[in-house]
Structure formats: C-alpha cells, structure tokens
Amino acid sequence: MKLTVLGAGAWGTAVAVSTSTRHDTRLWVRDPQQCARLQARGENHRYLPGVALPPGLVVSSDFDSCVEHARGGLIIIATPMASLSEVLRRLPADASGAMWLCKGFQDSTGWLGHEVARAVRPTDGRVGVLSGPTFALEVALGRPAALVAASGDAALCEQAVAALHSDSLRVYTSSDVLGVEVGGALKNVMAIATGIADGMGLGFNARAALITRGLAEMTRLGVALGARPDTFMGLSGLGDLVLTATGDLSRNRKVGLLLADGVPLPKILADLGHVAEGVACAATALRRARSCSIDMPITEAVVSVLEGRRTPDQSIQLLMMRDARPESFNG
C-alpha cells in the first residue's frame, strides 16, 4: 500500500517510521529547511531524537507530490488541530481517503476534527480519525500499542487497519467518530488536572479520583453531543486518559506539573517545544459543555488555572468543597 503522512512532528514521524518498514511511505515536512535536516541527519532530531528514519522512508517538502503518491492508498494527517482545515482544503477533490491524528477542539470555531472536515469537504465521506493511548516515541521504537480507527466509512477503517496493524501495533475500528474525538480531546485537559495534583503532592488517592471523575466528565459531554457511552470505556476514552494522565512522556501532564510548581504558562509553552493540545482546547471544551448545560467542574478548574484566575491550590479546594451526591456519570 502507498501511504503519505502529512506533518513531521513527533507523532507523524513515528507513524511514518512504523509504516515504512511494510509500505511505500512518504513523510511531508512543511518547512523545507527542516526537511533538509531530516534528510541529512536521517532522524527527526527536533521531535524524535535518536530514532533513525528507515532507508525506505521518503521525506519531502513537496505537498502535491506527496499527496499524489498516496493515490489509491491512504493519507494520514499529522498536523496540530489548528492546521487541520488548511490541510484538508489543500487536498484535491479526488484525493485518497484521509485520517487525522490530531486531537482537540479547533479554537476559532469550537469544532472537533470531523466537524472541521464536514465544513471543508462536505461531500467527502472518506475521512476519519486515528486515536488511542499512544506515545509517539514508543510507537517509533516498535513497542506494543493499540489504536482505534474511526470513520463513517467502514472501508476506510479497514484500509487503516491494513496500513497500520502490525506485530507491535494493534488497530481496532469504530463508527463512533464523535465519541473517539471527544475522548481524545478531553483526556488532555484531564491530564493537566492530574499533573497539577501530582505536582502539588496530593497523592495517589487524588490522582485516582481525578482520573475517574475526569472520565465521567468526558462521557457526559460526549453523550450530550451524540456519542455512544461505551466508546469512553475503550482505547480513545479510558485508555488514552490513563496514559496521558500518568505517563512521564505526556506533554499535558508536564504542563500541569509545572503549573503546580508556579511556572508561568507562557514560559511552560515556550520551553515545551511541542504542542500541548489540552491548553488550547480546555476553554473551548468548557464553552461547548455550557452550551449543552453539562457540568464539568474539573475542566472548569483547569481553565481557571490556565487563565490565571485561580491558583492550583484554590482550584483544588473548590473541587473538594462541592456538595456530596450519588456517584453517577451524569453529575
């Protein structure tokens, strides 16, 4: 199969490294200078230092030729959410099916990825999302992992399985695109919350409570928007939440840890060197929740810290002062 990965961040590079050992793969790099560095060094030193690019992987900054290469195959979009609409617009009308890796809400519109695609390519149903509990570095190193490919087009899901499924990467399928995307977006917000709690030294009990109630918030919003509740018990819900909230490679968790240490958010983001999608989408997720009359206290606490209206300690206190109630994913 011919594949093209559009975007050479950590995740895009990792997927290209993984697929190029089995398929004819091209990796599109937006910046020609960065492309030249990848070609010269044989690795993506900025995002995946130490991971060698396989000899068969073609790295190019020519967008059109990379898209044409995948004709009849699969296009995987690995840009940040902010660039998804631009990339979808650049694809020709007869381009191969496309699936994106980015997670979150588009800041300007509040849309999830499938809503962006519907607005940009309203007649193209051969689109979908790849999500799940995966750190790019571990995928690139061939360590065991699992993903879910979600699309309304069952044939596209099966094509993603054929492209990505391997001895080290299991790929499941789903038709619940909305649920998969809500899980992928909100787990980053919950990881910031868990990072804050861990950075404050609140202990394992607090971490477990935040993860569990965070999953409840994710499910409430997803169901209100039209997702299936069982989706949040799967890879793109509980699985991705546990990984991102507890894993040391999590950028969003790291943001929370540094916020707890009193580091200003602008400095955190400047030093991070990667996109932490939870920072960008937290306020947007809260707006969508309020539009559905959904209570999301953890998300609200994270937003108040990110916006500088409360300290981490004040936010935790407010969460603990909430009235007792029966346990439910509805409140």
N, C-alpha and C positions, 0 to 999 in steps of 0.2 A: 504494500500500500504506500502511496505517496502522501506525506504529511508536511504541513507548514505550521510552525509555531511563530505567531506574531507577537514579539515582545521578548526581550532578553534580560529581564530581571532574574531573580533567583528561581522563581517557580517556572517561568518559561524555559530557562536554560536547563533546569532539572528534567522537565518533561522531554525536551529535545534530546538530552543525553540518554534518557531512558529508551525513547523510541528509536533512536538512530542505530541501535545495535540490531534492530529487527526490520526496520522500514527505511525507505528512502526519505530522509527528513531534512528540511531546511529551517534555519532559525533566522528570522528577520530582526535586525537591530536598527532601531530608529536613527541613532546617531552614527554617521559614517566613521567618525574618529573612534568611537567605542567599538564599532565593528572591526576596524583595522587592528585595534588592540587585541580583540578576541582571536582574530586570525593569526596575529604574530605570536601571541603567548600560548595559544592552544588551551586557554582556560578563561573563564569569566572572573578575573581577579577581583572585580568590584563586588560582585554578588555571591559568587561561589568559589572563593579562593581555594586552590588545592585540588579541585575536581577537574580532571583532564577532559577536554572535548574529544569524543571519539573521532577517529580519522575520517569516517564516512559522513560525518555531520557537516553540511554546507552552511556557512554563516554568510549572510548577505545583508546589505542595507537597501537593496532594490525591492521595494514593496511589490510592484506589479509582477516582477518575475517570480517572486516567492509565492504570490497568490496563484499565478498561472501554474506553477509547479504542482500544486495540490489539486488541480482539476481532476475530478473523478475520485479524489481521496478525501482528506479531512483537514480543515483549518482549525487550529486551536489558538484562541486569542488570549494572550497572557499579559495584557496591559493592566494598569490600575483601572478601577471603575470609572474614574474621571475621563479616561480616554476611550471607553468602550464605544460611545456613539460615533466618535470620529472614525474609528477603525471600521465599524460596520458600514458607515457611509462610503468609505473608500473601496469596499468590496464591490466588484461588478455584479450586476443583477443575476448572472448565471454562474456565480461562484459556487464552489463546493459547499457542503454543509459546514457550519461553524459552531464551535462550542467554546465558551469562555471560562476562564479560571478565576477571574476577579470576583471578589465578594464585597457586598456592601450596598448602600443606597447612594444613588447619584445625588450629589449635594445640591445642584441647581434645581432639580425637579422633584427630588424625593423618590425617584423611581428605582426599582430593582432592575437587574440586568434584562430580564425578559420583557419588562415594560419599556426599557430603552429600545430593545430590538423591535418591539411591536410598533413603536413610533417611527423608527428609522427605516425598517424594512417590513412594512405592514403585510405584504403578500408572501413573505418568505417564512415558511414554517420549518425549514430545515436548520433550526438553531436550538441551542440548549446550553446547559451549564455542567461543568465538572466540579465536584466539591467533595469534601470529606476530610478526615483527620490526617493531614499530611504536612510534614515539614519538608521544604524543598531539598535541603542537604541530604536527608535520609533517603529520599527518592533517588537523588542523583547517585548515591552510594550503593543503590540496589538493596537497601534494607526493606524488610517486609512492610507493606502498607496496603490500604484499601481506599477506593474512591467510589463515588456514585455518579453515573452519567444520567442526567435528567433532561427529558425533552418530550414534547408532544408528538414527535416523530419517532416511532419505535425503531425504524430502520436506521436513523441517525444514532440512536443509543447503541444499537448492535455494531455499528461501524466504529464507535468509540471503544467498545469492548475489544473489537478486533485490533484496533490500533494500540491500545494501552495495556491490555491484560497480558500478564507475563508471569514467570515463576516468582517474581518478587512484588508484583502489584496486581491485586485483585480488583476488578471493576464490576460493580453491580449497576442495575438500571432502575430508573424510576420515571413515572409520568408526572409526578408532583413537582413541577419546576418551581412553583411559588414557595412550597414548603422547604425545598432544598436551599433556595436563595435566602429565605428569612433566617434559617438556621445558620447559614454561612455568614450572614451579615451580623447578626446579634451576638454570636459567640465571641466576636472580637470585643464588643462592649463589655460582656461579662468577664472576659479575660483581663481587661483593665481593672475592673472592680476587684477581682481576685488578687491581682498584682498589688493593688493598694493595700488590701487586707494582709497579705503576706509581708509586704514591706513594713507594715506597722507592727508586725509580730503578733497578730491576733490568734494564731494557732490553726491547727488542722480542723478543729470543730467549725470555726468560722469559714474556712475555705469550703468545707463540705456543704455548709448551709448556703453559701453564696452560689455555688455551682448548682445545687438542687433547685433553689428558688429562681436562679437565673434561667434554668431550663423551663420552669413554669412560665416565666415572662415571655420567652421565645415562643412557646407553644400558644399562649393566649393571643399574642399578636398574629401569629401565623394563621391560626384558625379563624380569627376575625377577618383576615384578608382573603380567606378561601382555601387555605391549605388543609391537608389531612393531618390529624393529630399524631398518627403513628409515624409520620415522617420524622418527627422530632425525637423519636426513640432510636433512630438509625444513625448511620455514619455522618450525615451532614448536620445532625442535631446534637444528640448526646455525645457521639464520638468526637466530633470536632470541638465541642465545648470542653470536654475533659482535656484533650490535648493542648488546646490553646490556653486554657486557664492554669495548667500545671507545668507545661513543658518549658525548659530553660531556653529553647530556641524561639519561643514566642515573642514577637515584637510588641504585641499589645500588652502582654503580661509585663514586659520590661517597662513599658510606659507607666503602668500602674506602680511598679516597684519604685521607679524614680520619682513619681509624684509623691509617694509616701515619704521619700527622703527630702522633700522640699525643693526639688529641682524644678525650675520654671518650665512650663510646657514648650515654649519656643526653643529653648536650649535642648530639651529632650529630642524634639523632632529634628533639629539641625544636626545633632550628633548621631542620630539613629542611622542615617544613611539609607534607610529603606522606608517604604510606605507602611504605616500602621493604620489600616483601614478603619479600625474602631474609633479612632479620634475623629475622622472625617464624617462617620455616619451616625455617631451617637445622638446628636441633636436632631438629625433628620428622622431617625427611628422613633425618637420621643414625639416628634410632631405627628407622625403617622399614627402612633398609638393613641394620642389625644384625639385625633380626628375620628378614631373608632371607639372612643370612650373606654380605652383599655388602660388599666392601672399598671404602670411599670416602675415601681419605686427604685429598683437597683439602677436601671437605666437613667432615671431622673437624678439619682445621687451622683453617678458618673459624670453626667452633663454638668452638674453644678460645680464639680471639682475642675473639670476641663475648662470651664468658663471663668474660673476664679471667684465664683460667688460663695463657695464654702471651702473649708479645708477638708482634707480627708477625714480627720477626727470628727469634725462636725457632721459630715455626711453619714459616717458610721453610727454616730449617736442618734441621728434622726431615724435611721433604719431600725435601730433597736427599740426605739420608743413607739413604733407603730403598734396599734391595738392588736391584741391576740384574736385569732379567728380560726375556724376549722381549716385544716390543710386541704387545699384544692388548687388545681391549675387554673381555676377561674378567679382567683383572688389572692 
